[in-house]
Amino acid sequence: MSDDIWGWLRFGMNCLSTIGGGVVLWGIWSLKKSFVSHKDCDNCRKEITQKTTDLGHRVTQNENALEHLPTKDSTHKLELQLAGMRGDLKVLTEKIGSVEAINQQVGRIEEYLLNNKRG
């Protein structure tokens, strides 16, 4: 009977060590999935550094492009000048209309004189 108990104890210990080994392997695998390796961290850091550098270049390019654009004050001056030109165009349009009316009257007088020649 003593041999039977020792046999069962050995069997139980073998089962426990197998299960324990599996649990340890599962724990190691879980930790590896939970934490980032140094290699992955370095790769990510390099990628972020590169993107930050590229973004800095793009911001600089945009700032340089914006330097050449007109300011708020110069744009306002242009708006005022355009408003003045609109007024001038309205006056010119009215004058052209009166010149056309005079031109029509001169044309009628000329036609009358040509059609009613004396002599």
VODREN-57264 format. One line per field, with one value per atom (N, C-alpha, C): residue in one letter; y, x, z; residue number from 1. Coordinates in Angstrom, 2 decimals, decimal comma. Atoms other than C-alpha are relative to their C-alpha. Layout:
N
res = [a; ...]
c2 = [Y; ...]
c1 = [X; ...]
c3 = [Z; ...]
n = [NUM; ...]
# end
This chain:
119
res = [m; m; m; s; s; s; d; d; d; d; d; d; i; i; i; w; w; w; g; g; g; w; w; w; l; l; l; r; r; r; f; f; f; g; g; g; m; m; m; n; n; n; c; c; c; l; l; l; s; s; s; t; t; t; i; i; i; g; g; g; g; g; g; g; g; g; v; v; v; v; v; v; l; l; l; w; w; w; g; g; g; i; i; i; w; w; w; s; s; s; l; l; l; k; k; k; k; k; k; s; s; s; f; f; f; v; v; v; s; s; s; h; h; h; k; k; k; d; d; d; c; c; c; d; d; d; n; n; n; c; c; c; r; r; r; k; k; k; e; e; e; i; i; i; t; t; t; q; q; q; k; k; k; t; t; t; t; t; t; d; d; d; l; l; l; g; g; g; h; h; h; r; r; r; v; v; v; t; t; t; q; q; q; n; n; n; e; e; e; n; n; n; a; a; a; l; l; l; e; e; e; h; h; h; l; l; l; p; p; p; t; t; t; k; k; k; d; d; d; s; s; s; t; t; t; h; h; h; k; k; k; l; l; l; e; e; e; l; l; l; q; q; q; l; l; l; a; a; a; g; g; g; m; m; m; r; r; r; g; g; g; d; d; d; l; l; l; k; k; k; v; v; v; l; l; l; t; t; t; e; e; e; k; k; k; i; i; i; g; g; g; s; s; s; v; v; v; e; e; e; a; a; a; i; i; i; n; n; n; q; q; q; q; q; q; v; v; v; g; g; g; r; r; r; i; i; i; e; e; e; e; e; e; y; y; y; l; l; l; l; l; l; n; n; n; n; n; n; k; k; k; r; r; r; g; g; g]
c2 = [-1,18; 0,00; 1,25; -1,12; 2,26; 0,36; -0,25; 1,85; 0,68; -0,64; 2,81; 1,49; -1,40; 6,02; 0,79; -0,69; 6,91; 0,14; -0,07; 6,18; 1,12; -1,08; 8,44; 1,37; -1,27; 11,15; 0,44; -0,33; 10,99; 0,46; -0,38; 11,10; 1,40; -1,32; 14,10; 1,08; -0,98; 15,89; 0,27; -0,16; 15,27; 0,86; -0,79; 16,65; 1,46; -1,36; 19,69; 0,74; -0,65; 20,38; 0,31; -0,27; 20,09; 1,20; -1,13; 22,41; 1,28; -1,16; 24,75; 0,55; -0,45; 24,85; 0,72; -0,65; 25,68; 1,39; -1,30; 28,47; 0,98; -0,88; 29,87; 0,45; -0,37; 29,77; 0,99; -0,93; 31,43; 1,37; -1,25; 34,12; 0,77; -0,64; 34,83; 0,54; -0,43; 35,00; 1,24; -1,14; 37,40; 1,25; -1,15; 39,66; 0,56; -0,45; 39,77; 0,78; -0,72; 40,88; 1,30; -1,19; 43,45; 1,11; -1,00; 45,23; 0,12; -0,29; 46,83; -0,33; 0,31; 45,58; 1,26; -1,14; 47,95; 0,28; -0,15; 47,33; 0,72; -0,65; 48,25; 1,45; -1,35; 51,30; 0,91; -0,79; 52,50; 0,29; -0,21; 52,01; 1,06; -0,97; 53,94; 1,40; -1,30; 56,74; 0,61; -0,50; 57,03; 0,50; -0,38; 57,16; 1,32; -1,23; 59,87; 1,18; -1,06; 61,88; 0,44; -0,32; 61,68; 0,78; -0,70; 62,73; 1,42; -1,32; 65,63; 0,91; -0,78; 66,79; 0,42; -0,32; 66,58; 1,06; -0,98; 68,50; 1,37; -1,27; 71,19; 0,65; -0,53; 71,58; 0,55; -0,46; 71,86; 1,30; -1,23; 74,50; 1,17; -1,05; 76,49; 0,44; -0,33; 76,31; 0,83; -0,76; 77,53; 1,41; -1,32; 80,39; 0,87; -0,75; 81,43; 0,43; -0,34; 81,33; 1,10; -1,00; 83,40; 1,38; -1,29; 86,13; 0,87; -0,75; 87,15; 0,41; -0,36; 87,45; 1,40; -1,34; 90,87; -0,05; -0,09; 92,00; 0,43; -0,41; 92,84; 1,46; -1,42; 96,58; 0,24; -0,21; 96,35; -0,54; 0,53; 94,20; 0,99; -0,98; 96,81; 1,21; -1,11; 99,56; -0,34; 0,43; 97,54; 0,00; -0,01; 97,13; 1,42; -1,39; 100,88; 0,55; -0,47; 101,56; -0,60; 0,62; 99,08; 0,65; -0,68; 100,76; 1,35; -1,28; 104,10; -0,18; 0,26; 102,60; -0,35; 0,29; 101,26; 1,28; -1,29; 104,77; 0,72; -0,63; 106,11; -0,66; 0,71; 103,41; 0,36; -0,41; 104,37; 1,37; -1,34; 108,00; -0,09; 0,16; 106,95; -0,62; 0,63; 104,73; 1,01; -1,04; 107,64; 0,96; -0,92; 109,91; -0,64; 0,70; 107,29; -0,05; 0,00; 107,03; 1,34; -1,32; 110,80; 0,27; -0,16; 110,74; -0,77; 0,78; 108,02; 0,72; -0,76; 110,12; 1,17; -1,11; 113,09; -0,53; 0,62; 110,80; -0,33; 0,29; 109,68; 1,28; -1,28; 113,29; 0,55; -0,46; 114,22; -0,84; 0,88; 111,21; 0,40; -0,42; 112,38; 1,33; -1,30; 115,90; -0,23; 0,29; 114,54; -0,64; 0,64; 112,33; 0,99; -1,04; 115,25; 0,90; -0,89; 117,44; -0,70; 0,70; 114,75; -0,24; 0,29; 113,96; 1,27; -1,25; 117,57; 1,01; -0,91; 119,10; 1,11; -1,13; 122,50; 0,29; -0,53; 123,56; -0,90]
c1 = [0,79; 0,00; 0,85; -0,92; 2,85; 0,50; -0,43; 3,99; -1,09; 1,11; 0,54; -0,09; 0,08; 0,57; 1,14; -1,13; 4,04; -0,21; 0,28; 2,94; -0,99; 0,98; -0,07; 0,61; -0,67; 2,05; 0,90; -0,84; 4,53; -0,85; 0,90; 1,69; -0,57; 0,53; 0,16; 1,05; -1,08; 3,51; 0,33; -0,24; 4,06; -1,09; 1,12; 0,61; 0,12; -0,14; 1,18; 1,16; -1,15; 4,59; -0,33; 0,40; 3,11; -0,94; 0,95; 0,23; 0,73; -0,77; 2,62; 0,88; -0,83; 4,96; -0,85; 0,90; 2,02; -0,42; 0,38; 0,93; 1,16; -1,17; 4,47; 0,20; -0,15; 4,71; -1,09; 1,10; 1,29; 0,28; -0,34; 2,43; 1,07; -1,07; 5,59; -0,56; 0,61; 3,60; -0,87; 0,87; 1,08; 0,82; -0,85; 3,82; 0,64; -0,60; 5,45; -1,00; 1,04; 2,14; -0,37; 0,41; 1,52; 1,03; -1,05; 4,87; 0,67; -0,66; 6,71; 1,49; -1,43; 10,15; 0,82; -0,88; 13,12; 0,09; -0,11; 13,34; -1,24; 1,23; 9,69; -0,07; 0,00; 10,06; 0,94; -0,96; 13,14; -0,54; 0,58; 11,40; -1,10; 1,09; 8,37; 0,56; -0,62; 10,56; 0,61; -0,58; 12,42; -1,09; 1,11; 9,13; -0,62; 0,58; 7,74; 0,94; -0,99; 10,96; -0,02; 0,04; 10,82; -1,27; 1,26; 7,15; 0,03; -0,10; 7,87; 0,89; -0,91; 10,77; -0,70; 0,74; 8,62; -1,06; 1,02; 5,85; 0,62; -0,71; 8,33; 0,36; -0,32; 9,46; -1,25; 1,25; 5,86; -0,49; 0,41; 5,08; 0,87; -0,92; 8,15; -0,36; 0,40; 7,08; -1,27; 1,25; 3,59; 0,24; -0,31; 5,00; 0,65; -0,65; 7,22; -1,01; 1,01; 4,26; -0,93; 0,90; 2,12; 0,65; -0,68; 4,77; -0,29; 0,19; 4,06; -1,45; 1,40; 0,31; -0,27; 0,30; -1,26; -0,54; 0,48; -2,04; -1,45; 1,39; -5,44; -0,18; 0,10; -4,77; 0,11; -0,14; -3,57; -1,22; 1,22; -6,59; -1,15; 1,06; -8,87; 0,18; -0,25; -7,19; -0,43; 0,44; -7,77; -1,52; 1,46; -11,44; -0,53; 0,44; -11,80; 0,26; -0,30; -10,08; -0,97; 0,97; -12,36; -1,37; 1,29; -15,40; 0,02; -0,13; -14,14; -0,06; 0,03; -13,61; -1,41; 1,39; -17,17; -0,79; 0,68; -18,42; 0,40; -0,48; -16,23; -0,62; 0,60; -17,56; -1,47; 1,42; -21,15; -0,10; 0,00; -20,39; 0,32; -0,36; -18,68; -1,14; 1,11; -21,62; -1,10; 1,01; -24,01; 0,44; -0,51; -21,77; -0,04; 0,04; -21,50; -1,44; 1,42; -25,29; -0,41; 0,35; -25,62; 0,72; -0,73; -22,93; -0,71; 0,73; -24,89; -1,28; 1,21; -28,03; 0,35; -0,44; -26,15; 0,38; -0,41; -24,69; -1,24; 1,24; -28,21; -0,61; 0,56; -29,35; 0,81; -0,86; -26,34; -0,25; 0,29; -27,07; -1,30; 1,28; -30,67; 0,16; -0,23; -29,52; 0,76; -0,79; -26,96; -0,88; 0,90; -29,57; -0,98; 0,93; -31,98; 0,68; -0,73; -29,33; 0,34; -0,33; -28,31; -1,23; 1,21; -31,87; -0,67; 0,66; -33,01; 1,01; -1,02; -30,17; -0,67; 0,49; -30,78; 1,03; -0,83; -29,43; 0,57]
c3 = [0,00; 0,00; 0,00; -0,07; 0,70; -1,41; 1,37; -2,91; -0,80; 0,70; -4,13; 0,34; -0,42; -2,12; -0,64; 0,62; -3,35; -1,51; 1,43; -6,89; -0,31; 0,20; -6,56; 0,30; -0,31; -4,98; -1,15; 1,15; -7,84; -1,17; 1,08; -10,33; 0,25; -0,35; -8,52; -0,15; 0,13; -8,38; -1,46; 1,44; -12,10; -0,63; 0,54; -12,87; 0,44; -0,51; -10,65; -0,68; 0,64; -12,19; -1,47; 1,39; -15,71; -0,05; -0,04; -14,83; 0,40; -0,44; -13,00; -1,11; 1,14; -16,01; -1,03; 0,96; -18,24; 0,48; -0,56; -15,89; -0,10; 0,10; -15,81; -1,45; 1,41; -19,62; -0,43; 0,32; -19,91; 0,62; -0,66; -17,43; -0,76; 0,78; -19,42; -1,30; 1,26; -22,65; 0,22; -0,32; -21,04; 0,29; -0,30; -19,71; -1,27; 1,25; -23,12; -0,83; 0,74; -24,66; 0,69; -0,76; -21,90; -0,06; -0,06; -21,94; -1,36; 1,28; -24,86; 0,14; -0,03; -25,74; -0,31; 0,27; -25,97; -1,49; 1,45; -29,70; -0,55; 0,46; -30,27; 0,47; -0,56; -28,02; -0,80; 0,78; -29,94; -1,39; 1,32; -33,28; 0,04; -0,15; -32,08; 0,25; -0,30; -30,70; -1,26; 1,26; -34,04; -0,93; 0,87; -35,92; 0,46; -0,54; -33,63; -0,23; 0,23; -33,91; -1,46; 1,42; -37,71; -0,35; 0,27; -37,80; 0,58; -0,61; -35,43; -0,83; 0,85; -37,60; -1,28; 1,22; -40,74; 0,26; -0,35; -39,02; 0,22; -0,19; -37,98; -1,32; 1,33; -41,60; -0,68; 0,62; -42,78; 0,63; -0,69; -40,15; -0,47; 0,47; -41,22; -1,41; 1,37; -44,87; 0,00; -0,07; -43,98; 0,54; -0,53; -41,91; -1,05; 1,07; -44,81; -1,06; 1,00; -47,19; 0,52; -0,57; -44,81; 0,11; -0,09; -44,56; -1,21; 1,23; -48,16; -0,24; 0,17; -47,75; 0,55; -0,50; -47,24; 1,43; -1,37; -43,72; 0,03; -0,18; -42,34; -0,42; 0,32; -42,71; -1,50; 1,45; -46,32; -0,75; 0,63; -47,21; 0,18; -0,25; -45,63; -0,92; 0,92; -47,67; -1,41; 1,34; -50,83; -0,13; 0,03; -49,93; -0,16; 0,10; -49,46; -1,40; 1,36; -52,79; -1,01; 0,92; -54,55; 0,13; -0,19; -53,02; -0,71; 0,71; -54,33; -1,50; 1,44; -57,77; -0,47; 0,36; -57,76; -0,18; 0,13; -57,15; -1,27; 1,23; -59,96; -1,24; 1,14; -62,30; -0,18; 0,10; -61,48; -0,66; 0,60; -62,35; -1,48; 1,42; -65,59; -0,79; 0,69; -66,49; -0,29; 0,22; -66,04; -1,09; 1,03; -68,14; -1,37; 1,29; -70,86; -0,51; 0,40; -70,85; -0,57; 0,53; -71,34; -1,30; 1,27; -74,07; -1,10; 1,00; -75,86; -0,41; 0,33; -75,64; -0,92; 0,86; -77,13; -1,36; 1,26; -79,80; -0,85; 0,73; -80,76; -0,56; 0,47; -80,98; -1,16; 1,10; -83,15; -1,24; 1,14; -85,34; -0,68; 0,59; -85,83; -0,76; 0,68; -86,67; -1,29; 1,20; -89,11; -1,06; 0,95; -90,73; -0,59; 0,49; -90,99; -1,01; 0,93; -92,58; -1,30; 1,23; -95,04; -0,87; 0,75; -96,04; -0,52; 0,40; -96,34; -0,49; 0,55; -98,33; -0,73; 0,78; -99,77; -1,06; 1,03; -102,85; -0,92]
n = [1; 1; 1; 2; 2; 2; 3; 3; 3; 4; 4; 4; 5; 5; 5; 6; 6; 6; 7; 7; 7; 8; 8; 8; 9; 9; 9; 10; 10; 10; 11; 11; 11; 12; 12; 12; 13; 13; 13; 14; 14; 14; 15; 15; 15; 16; 16; 16; 17; 17; 17; 18; 18; 18; 19; 19; 19; 20; 20; 20; 21; 21; 21; 22; 22; 22; 23; 23; 23; 24; 24; 24; 25; 25; 25; 26; 26; 26; 27; 27; 27; 28; 28; 28; 29; 29; 29; 30; 30; 30; 31; 31; 31; 32; 32; 32; 33; 33; 33; 34; 34; 34; 35; 35; 35; 36; 36; 36; 37; 37; 37; 38; 38; 38; 39; 39; 39; 40; 40; 40; 41; 41; 41; 42; 42; 42; 43; 43; 43; 44; 44; 44; 45; 45; 45; 46; 46; 46; 47; 47; 47; 48; 48; 48; 49; 49; 49; 50; 50; 50; 51; 51; 51; 52; 52; 52; 53; 53; 53; 54; 54; 54; 55; 55; 55; 56; 56; 56; 57; 57; 57; 58; 58; 58; 59; 59; 59; 60; 60; 60; 61; 61; 61; 62; 62; 62; 63; 63; 63; 64; 64; 64; 65; 65; 65; 66; 66; 66; 67; 67; 67; 68; 68; 68; 69; 69; 69; 70; 70; 70; 71; 71; 71; 72; 72; 72; 73; 73; 73; 74; 74; 74; 75; 75; 75; 76; 76; 76; 77; 77; 77; 78; 78; 78; 79; 79; 79; 80; 80; 80; 81; 81; 81; 82; 82; 82; 83; 83; 83; 84; 84; 84; 85; 85; 85; 86; 86; 86; 87; 87; 87; 88; 88; 88; 89; 89; 89; 90; 90; 90; 91; 91; 91; 92; 92; 92; 93; 93; 93; 94; 94; 94; 95; 95; 95; 96; 96; 96; 97; 97; 97; 98; 98; 98; 99; 99; 99; 100; 100; 100; 101; 101; 101; 102; 102; 102; 103; 103; 103; 104; 104; 104; 105; 105; 105; 106; 106; 106; 107; 107; 107; 108; 108; 108; 109; 109; 109; 110; 110; 110; 111; 111; 111; 112; 112; 112; 113; 113; 113; 114; 114; 114; 115; 115; 115; 116; 116; 116; 117; 117; 117; 118; 118; 118; 119; 119; 119]
# end
